[in-house]
Amino acid sequence: MVLFFLSLIFFLVFLFLVNFNFFFALEYLLISLNSLEYKFYFLFDWMSCFFSFIVLLISSMVLVYSKSYMSSDKNKNAFCYMVLLFILSMMLLILMPNTLMFILGWDGLGLISYCLVIYYQSINSYNSGMMTIMSNRIGDVMMIMMIIFAINFNSFNLFNYQNFESIWGIMIIIAGLTKSAQIPFSAWLPAAMAAPTPVSSLVHSSTLVTAGVYLLIRFNFLFNFEIFSNFLLKISLLTMIMSGMNACLENDLKKIIAFSTLSQLSMMMLILAMNLSNMAFFHLIMHAIFKSMLFLCAGFVIHKLLGFQDIRMLSDFFKMSPTIMSCMLVSMYSLMGVPFIGGFYSKDLILESILMNSMNLFMLLLFIIGIILTLMYNFRLIYYLFLKGVFYSNNFKINFEKFMTYPILFLTTILILTGNLFLWLILPDMELIFLSNYQKIMMLMIFISSLFIIFFLKSLYEISSKWNLDFLMTMWYMSKLTSYLILMKSKFMLKMSINDWTWMELLGPMGLKKMIYNQFEIPFFKNLSSFFSLILMVMVFMFISM
């Protein structure tokens, strides 16, 4: 309840700042070293306050949901504390316009996400957690390099970086791509599905994966340069098509929703590349609401079916819980952009803006293919969950659980009622869009064509029996390139590993300790721990080198 009331406070502050069109910042000087000042900043503007409102609102619903979802877990208190630390890291990232303090939230998200991914202790979870944290380390290195370069400006404030060299833009974009799982850093996002479903709901809606998009929104002046905008445009289109293809071929319920997150993130990156940052932020907000609700509904299905996630074996769940499945249907309609449901106001606006802008025909065709794939995997999911399947739901009894049902109903209400309201608040001075009649009906034609494709391709698995779809089902081999080939030990790599360990044993701290007490037979060294021996050796070498 504390998080919910905090979210309401942030919303009231947002309304105040939007109405009077100003912002304020809190600053505290930590230390002054020569001419460089290390300050603690908090920036409160309309964007940070509104995003904080959404993050805290969704987090409060997820924690209430977790009270029932994790009720039988013996470490549920530790889980809640980790989720709270995760939320704190995201709040630090949102509110701090200072590179030195920004890294606290940025790095905190990566470290705590690793702890949450490996929460269920298994080999699969450990591998997924390692893939997640090592992929995010690349972005962390870019942020640390930004701090080093910031010393040249004699300030760590983000507002002082308006005039900088292209190396700055490269580091910022790479950091954003790693956090938001764009190509070639996409493999960790479906792997992170090893975490509990409440964590997935939080990670894929308003925290970890949106941090990269939020960073690029803050540095939106980068996309005034053609080299950066063209690069991000191409990467986002490729990611959208890749994630859509994988979602159409995937059978795991949570992974399908994860690929849909990847598709929507690439759409945000696409509109950012066109230098429409406020529109990207609006879609970020709407996506956070309907994606968190979609994950909570999927978690309800998985929880009630004792961890069962294969959509080919699910059916008639609507009869078991019509309320939750109706909410899930609303969230999928929002993802598809069905009129007058939350996601429609952002997705239709993005489509019309792209049609009005001067995008070349090939890029526009790729974007339309990405939209069709989005509709296809949603229709496929609806088909399996509501219409087809071999699962006998009578074997399971669905009990009403208010802590799982009420958060979903609340988010559904927010999604239906606030789409147009948030559009007025975030984009009050929107440019007028002029489109021809053919362009206006294009969205309807895309909708009909996707239905045509999904019904005439009766089963994508009939195609897979004739052609090898391994390339499409493994994220264009990115999952193998990220993990399998690196971990695969050839004879040469094994030989090098043995040699390295041999030299470490001989010249490392244990080898040096053994050599010393064998030569001098000093009993004192026999009682030392390896760590203390290492410290002692380092001190000896330091004095020798002086």
Number of C-alpha atoms within 10 A of each C-alpha: 11 8 19 17 14 16 24 16 15 21 20 15 18 23 16 15 18 16 11 8 10 11 14 11 12 11 11 10 10 9 11 10 7 6 8 13 14 18 19 16 21 19 18 23 19 24 22 20 24 22 25 27 24 22 25 24 22 26 27 22 25 26 24 19 24 21 15 15 23 19 12 9 9 9 11 15 13 10 20 15 11 17 22 16 17 25 27 16 24 26 19 21 26 26 22 24 21 22 20 22 21 25 20 15 23 25 21 21 27 22 18 17 25 23 18 21 26 21 17 14 11 11 10 13 21 18 16 24 26 19 21 27 22 15 22 26 18 17 24 21 15 20 23 15 14 20 19 13 16 20 11 9 13 12 21 25 19 16 12 13 15 10 9 12 9 12 10 17 20 14 19 20 21 20 26 26 28 25 29 26 26 28 20 18 21 25 25 24 24 21 21 28 23 24 23 19 23 22 28 27 30 27 24 26 28 28 26 23 24 24 24 25 26 24 19 22 24 16 18 18 14 23 22 12 13 12 12 16 20 14 13 23 19 15 18 27 24 20 27 30 23 23 29 30 22 22 30 24 19 19 17 16 21 24 20 23 26 24 27 25 27 28 28 26 26 29 26 27 32 25 24 25 27 22 19 18 23 17 23 25 22 23 25 23 24 26 28 26 25 28 27 27 30 29 26 31 25 21 24 22 22 17 16 15 17 9 11 14 19 14 22 17 15 21 21 19 20 15 12 17 16 12 14 24 21 15 22 23 18 21 28 23 21 27 25 23 22 18 13 14 22 32 31 21 22 24 27 16 16 20 19 17 20 16 18 14 10 10 12 8 9 9 13 15 12 16 21 18 18 25 25 22 26 26 26 25 25 20 20 18 22 17 16 19 20 16 13 15 15 11 14 12 16 11 8 11 11 14 9 9 12 12 17 23 19 15 21 26 16 12 22 23 12 14 22 17 14 14 20 17 11 18 19 12 16 18 13 9 8 11 8 7 11 12 13 10 8 9 15 14 12 16 18 11 13 16 18 13 14 20 16 12 13 19 12 9 11 10 12 12 12 10 12 12 9 8 9 10 15 11 11 17 18 17 24 18 13 17 20 14 15 18 16 11 11 9 11 10 12 10 9 9 12 12 11 12 12 12 12 11 12 12 11 13 13 14 13 16 21 16 14 16 22 14 14 13 14 13 9 9 12 11 10 8 15 13 9 13 12 14 11 11 18 17 11 15 15 13 12 11 10 10 8 8 7 5
